[in-house]
Amino acid sequence: MAGGAVVLTVPGPDGDREVRISSPERVIFPEAGITKLDLATYLVEVGEAFVRANGDRPVSLQRFPDGIDGEQFFSKNPPRGVPEYVRSVTVTYPSGRSHPQLVIDEPAAAVWAAQMNTVVFHPWPSRAEDSDNPDQLRIDLDPQPGTGFADAVPAAIELRDVLREAGLTAFIKTSGNRGLHVFAPIVAEREFLDVRHAVIAAARELERRMPDHVTTAWWKEERGERIFVDFNQANRDRTMAGAYSPRALPHASVSAPITWDELEHVDPRDFTVLTMPERLRTVGDPWEDFGADPGTIDVLLGWWERDLSDGLGELPFPPDYPKMPGEPPRVQPSRAKKA
């Protein structure tokens, strides 16, 4: 240790790298007592699985200079002092503006991000060299007030069947909080709007099968005590915490890949920065073969067209997006009634 810093040796594809961690004793998770060095060490220990899940993708870094109880900000552009082994790629945002965004290619890059006070990693669903065409279909099952993780489980199981009928192989992970993320590898041949429509088609089919349990209602006042299928997470520049990424929660939870056989028995609070390395050593990586057999969204797009013919049109986009063709008015239902 020199000058209050620690140098970590990080194995990588081209040999070991040394990454300097300054202020190693700074507490990032006060309740769990986890320091900056602990977080960096975690990323060393899970590095191979972390890069397999999140590497070669544009990534946004959610940074907390004073720990998770302090101020935070999202970092997309390469900050000053980026090491030579951390690259960037130019991506296009919904506004049409293009800008470089960071890419993680090896564990040392993730450890360097921890040195820059990153807690949560938000990778794009597309590869760095083809950022306009996602190779992952992602569906966020978000419990609403009055519901919880246990309520998201049957929705995920039914969603797996929906995707299987559409020719897709579903993988699952905890969100790191109360929800579940269902992913499916897809051939990178369709742009974001097509993938969004595929997600909406799957969400509507799930809603038809579980109308009292699942909703696609964008407005919170219409959702009730149901699981919201957040279709807008499929939009360009909309991301969710990556597999094995820590979450900025007091118990230092991790967004944890699990097997379908585990789903009905796990407690998402058990997957943390402190426990995940041992799980990987003993259980392995449930997502190790993710991407081995990508499918297409052709069937889901057929369902989308069917729903259009039946009068079900576009759904609202996030408020910071430009107005989109066919989009319904962005007016909260209760305010629309008053008007």
C-alpha positions in Angstrom: 0.0 0.0 0.0 1.4 3.4 -1.0 -0.2 6.8 -0.4 -3.4 5.2 0.9 -3.9 3.3 -2.3 -4.0 -0.4 -3.1 -2.9 -2.0 -6.4 -5.0 -5.0 -7.5 -3.7 -7.6 -9.8 -6.5 -8.4 -12.3 -6.3 -11.5 -14.6 -7.4 -10.9 -18.1 -7.3 -12.4 -21.6 -3.9 -10.8 -22.4 -2.3 -11.5 -19.0 -2.5 -9.7 -15.6 -3.1 -6.0 -15.3 -2.5 -3.8 -12.2 -5.3 -1.4 -11.3 -4.8 1.2 -8.7 -7.6 1.7 -6.1 -7.4 5.0 -4.3 -9.2 5.6 -1.0 -9.7 1.8 -0.6 -11.3 2.2 2.8 -14.0 4.6 1.6 -17.4 3.0 2.6 -19.7 2.5 -0.4 -22.4 0.5 1.3 -22.7 1.8 4.9 -25.2 -0.7 6.2 -23.3 -3.7 4.9 -19.9 -2.1 5.7 -18.6 -2.7 2.1 -15.7 -0.5 1.0 -14.4 0.6 -2.3 -11.7 -2.0 -2.1 -14.3 -4.7 -1.4 -16.3 -3.6 -4.4 -13.2 -3.7 -6.7 -12.2 -7.1 -5.3 -15.7 -8.4 -6.0 -15.3 -7.4 -9.7 -12.0 -9.2 -9.8 -13.6 -12.4 -8.4 -16.6 -12.4 -10.7 -14.7 -10.9 -13.6 -15.0 -13.7 -16.2 -18.7 -14.1 -15.8 -19.2 -10.3 -15.6 -17.5 -9.7 -18.8 -19.2 -12.6 -20.5 -22.6 -11.0 -19.7 -21.8 -7.3 -20.1 -18.7 -7.1 -22.3 -18.4 -5.8 -25.9 -21.4 -3.5 -25.3 -21.8 0.2 -24.8 -22.2 0.7 -21.1 -23.4 3.5 -18.8 -21.8 3.8 -15.4 -23.8 4.8 -12.4 -21.3 6.5 -10.1 -21.5 7.3 -6.4 -18.4 9.4 -5.3 -19.5 9.4 -1.7 -21.2 6.0 -1.4 -24.7 5.0 -2.2 -26.2 7.4 0.3 -24.6 10.4 -1.4 -25.0 12.1 -4.8 -24.9 10.0 -7.9 -24.6 10.5 -11.6 -24.6 8.5 -14.9 -21.4 8.5 -16.9 -21.7 7.6 -20.5 -18.8 9.4 -22.1 -15.2 8.3 -21.5 -14.0 10.4 -18.5 -10.5 11.8 -18.4 -7.7 9.3 -17.6 -9.3 6.3 -19.2 -6.7 3.5 -19.4 -5.5 2.4 -22.8 -7.3 -1.0 -22.4 -10.7 0.7 -21.9 -12.2 1.5 -25.3 -15.3 3.4 -26.5 -17.7 3.2 -29.4 -19.9 5.8 -31.0 -23.6 5.3 -30.5 -26.7 7.1 -31.6 -29.2 8.3 -28.9 -32.9 8.8 -29.4 -32.4 12.5 -30.1 -30.3 11.6 -33.2 -27.1 12.8 -31.5 -24.1 10.6 -31.6 -21.4 10.3 -29.0 -18.7 7.8 -27.8 -19.7 5.5 -25.0 -17.6 3.2 -22.8 -17.1 -0.5 -23.6 -15.9 -3.1 -21.1 -13.8 -5.9 -22.7 -12.0 -7.4 -19.7 -12.3 -7.6 -15.9 -9.6 -4.8 -15.4 -11.9 -2.3 -17.2 -14.7 -3.1 -14.7 -12.3 -2.8 -11.8 -11.1 0.6 -13.1 -14.8 1.6 -13.3 -15.0 0.8 -9.6 -12.0 3.0 -9.0 -14.1 5.7 -10.6 -16.8 5.0 -8.0 -19.0 3.0 -10.2 -21.6 0.8 -8.4 -24.1 -0.1 -11.1 -23.3 -1.1 -14.7 -25.9 -0.6 -17.4 -25.0 -2.3 -20.6 -26.9 -1.9 -23.9 -28.7 -4.9 -25.4 -26.5 -4.5 -28.5 -22.9 -5.2 -29.4 -20.4 -2.4 -29.7 -19.8 -2.8 -33.4 -23.5 -3.1 -34.2 -25.1 -0.9 -31.6 -28.2 -0.1 -33.7 -29.4 -3.8 -33.8 -29.9 -5.5 -30.4 -28.8 -9.1 -29.9 -30.8 -9.4 -26.7 -34.6 -9.2 -26.1 -35.1 -8.0 -22.6 -38.3 -7.9 -20.5 -38.5 -6.2 -17.1 -41.1 -7.7 -14.7 -41.6 -4.8 -12.3 -43.8 -5.5 -9.1 -46.1 -2.6 -8.3 -47.1 -1.5 -4.8 -48.9 -4.3 -3.1 -46.9 -6.9 -4.9 -43.4 -8.3 -4.6 -40.9 -10.7 -5.9 -43.1 -13.7 -5.2 -45.7 -12.3 -7.5 -43.2 -11.8 -10.3 -42.3 -15.5 -10.3 -45.5 -17.0 -11.9 -45.4 -14.2 -14.4 -41.8 -15.1 -15.4 -42.7 -18.8 -15.7 -45.6 -18.0 -18.0 -43.5 -15.5 -20.0 -40.9 -18.3 -20.5 -43.7 -20.3 -22.2 -44.8 -17.3 -24.3 -41.2 -16.8 -25.6 -40.8 -20.5 -26.2 -43.9 -20.5 -28.4 -42.3 -17.6 -30.3 -39.1 -19.7 -30.9 -37.0 -18.0 -28.2 -34.9 -19.4 -25.4 -35.4 -17.5 -22.2 -32.9 -16.8 -19.5 -33.7 -15.2 -16.1 -32.0 -13.1 -13.5 -33.0 -11.2 -10.4 -33.1 -7.4 -10.9 -31.2 -7.0 -7.6 -34.3 -5.4 -6.1 -37.9 -6.7 -6.2 -38.3 -7.7 -9.8 -37.1 -10.1 -12.4 -35.4 -9.7 -15.8 -36.2 -12.2 -18.6 -33.7 -12.1 -21.5 -33.6 -14.0 -24.8 -30.7 -14.0 -27.2 -31.7 -12.9 -30.7 -30.0 -12.5 -34.1 -28.8 -8.9 -34.4 -30.8 -8.1 -37.5 -33.6 -5.8 -36.3 -33.4 -2.3 -35.0 -34.6 -1.0 -31.6 -38.2 -0.1 -32.7 -38.8 -3.6 -34.0 -37.4 -5.1 -30.8 -39.7 -2.8 -28.8 -42.7 -4.0 -30.8 -41.6 -7.6 -30.2 -41.5 -7.0 -26.5 -44.9 -5.3 -26.5 -46.3 -8.3 -28.4 -44.9 -10.7 -25.8 -46.2 -8.5 -23.0 -49.7 -8.3 -24.4 -49.8 -12.1 -24.9 -48.7 -12.5 -21.2 -51.3 -10.0 -20.1 -54.0 -11.9 -22.0 -53.1 -15.1 -20.2 -52.7 -13.5 -16.7 -55.0 -10.4 -16.8 -55.4 -10.2 -13.0 -51.7 -10.6 -12.4 -49.9 -8.7 -15.2 -50.4 -5.4 -16.9 -48.9 -3.4 -19.7 -50.5 -0.1 -18.5 -47.9 2.6 -18.8 -49.7 5.0 -16.4 -49.2 4.0 -12.7 -52.7 4.9 -11.8 -54.0 2.1 -14.1 -51.7 -0.7 -13.0 -53.3 -1.8 -9.7 -51.6 -4.5 -7.7 -50.1 -6.3 -10.7 -46.8 -7.0 -12.3 -45.9 -4.3 -14.8 -44.2 -5.5 -18.0 -42.0 -2.5 -18.7 -41.8 -2.5 -22.5 -40.0 0.9 -22.5 -36.9 -0.8 -21.3 -36.6 -2.1 -24.8 -36.0 1.4 -26.2 -32.7 2.8 -27.5 -30.5 4.1 -24.7 -32.8 2.4 -22.1 -30.8 0.0 -20.0 -31.1 -2.1 -16.9 -28.5 -3.3 -14.4 -26.3 -5.9 -16.0 -25.9 -9.5 -14.9 -23.6 -9.6 -11.8 -23.8 -5.8 -11.4 -24.2 -4.6 -7.9 -27.2 -2.4 -7.1 -27.2 0.7 -5.1 -29.2 -0.8 -2.2 -28.2 -1.0 1.5 -27.6 -4.8 1.5 -25.3 -4.5 -1.6 -27.5 -6.8 -3.7 -26.5 -8.1 -7.1 -28.5 -8.7 -10.3 -28.0 -12.4 -10.2 -28.5 -14.9 -13.1 -30.3 -18.0 -11.8 -31.6 -21.2 -13.4 -35.3 -21.7 -14.0 -35.3 -24.6 -11.6 -34.1 -22.2 -8.8 -36.7 -19.5 -9.5 -39.4 -20.7 -7.2 -37.0 -21.2 -4.3 -34.6 -18.3 -4.3 -34.6 -15.1 -2.1 -33.1 -12.3 -4.2 -31.7 -10.8 -1.0 -29.3 -13.7 -0.7 -27.4 -12.6 -3.8 -24.9 -9.8 -2.7 -21.4 -8.5 -3.4 -20.3 -10.7 -0.4 -22.0 -13.9 -1.5 -21.9 -14.0 -5.3 -18.2 -15.0 -5.7 -18.8 -18.2 -3.7 -21.9 -19.0 -5.6 -20.0 -18.7 -8.9 -17.3 -21.0 -7.5 -19.8 -23.7 -6.3 -22.9 -23.3 -8.6 -21.3 -21.9 -11.7 -22.7 -19.3 -14.1 -26.3 -20.1 -15.2 -25.8 -17.8 -18.2 -22.5 -19.3 -19.4 -24.2 -20.6 -22.6 -26.2 -17.4 -23.2 -26.1 -16.5 -26.9 -25.2 -20.0 -28.1 -28.5 -20.4 -29.9 -30.0 -17.0 -30.8 -33.5 -16.9 -32.2 -35.4 -14.3 -34.3 -38.3 -12.0 -33.3 -40.2 -12.9 -36.5 -43.0 -14.7 -34.7 -43.4 -11.9 -32.1 -43.5 -9.3 -34.9 -46.3 -11.4 -36.5 -48.1 -11.1 -33.2 -47.5 -7.4 -33.2 -49.1 -7.1 -36.7 -52.0 -9.2 -35.6 -52.6 -7.0 -32.6 -52.4 -3.9 -34.9 -55.1 -5.4 -37.1 -57.2 -6.0 -33.9 -57.0 -2.3 -33.0 -54.2 -2.5 -30.5 -51.7 0.2 -31.5 -48.5 1.8 -30.3 -47.9 2.4 -26.6 -46.5 5.5 -25.0 -42.8 6.2 -25.2 -40.8 7.7 -22.3 -41.4 11.5 -21.8 -37.9 12.5 -23.0 -38.3 10.8 -26.4 -39.5 12.7 -29.4 -43.1 12.2 -30.4 -43.2 8.9 -32.3 -45.5 7.9 -35.2 -48.7 6.3 -34.0 -48.0 7.0 -30.4 -51.1 7.8 -28.2 -51.3 11.1 -26.4 -48.9 11.5 -23.5 -51.6 12.5 -21.0 -52.2 10.9 -17.7 -55.7 9.3 -17.8 -57.0 11.2 -14.8 -55.8 14.5 -16.3 -57.3 13.7 -19.6 -60.7 13.1 -18.0 -60.5 16.5 -16.3 -59.6 18.2 -19.6 
